[in-house]
Amino acid sequence: MKNNVLIPVILFIIIISGFTQVKPPVKKVYAYKQASIPGIIPASDENDIKQNNGAKKTERKQNNNYWFYLSIPKRENISITGLWISGKQHGIKSEIVINLPVKKIVFTGLEKNDTTIMVPVTRDKIILVYPSGEIPDDSKYALNFAKTNELVIRYTSNGKTHYTTIKKIKELNPDVRQ
């Protein structure tokens, strides 16, 4: 008889605990990258060639600018503690975004420029996160996420560590500057 009473109570507790599990605070991630086209590369002069033991100046590599926006509930507070882009950990800079929507004007070099809405108007709090240079990896756990995701962000909330990932960062057209 006691077993017949305990089984429904245990089932009830299991069902209720499933509904009350804490969800990670990050609701949505908006992730963008934009190629940074280098300006005119100066021609090497004789002094440059002599300083490099006869080697010509190396070509500049293409860099990307990154913008990552995290949408969280208004009253939530989180601390960004890690950022991995294409498997490499980066230092972090972040700030709260107040003016929404977030728009990016892409200068096409034509009469009309392209405008992309990066973050729509929302009632949530928006945090802009962007990299500040590569740093040594500090988490093998995050590197496992980085193997299959272009973007991994680690953050803490209420003393718990969470990860959010993006498989592929949305690529914006490069700006054309004169």
Disulfide bonds with the S-S distance in Angstrom:
none
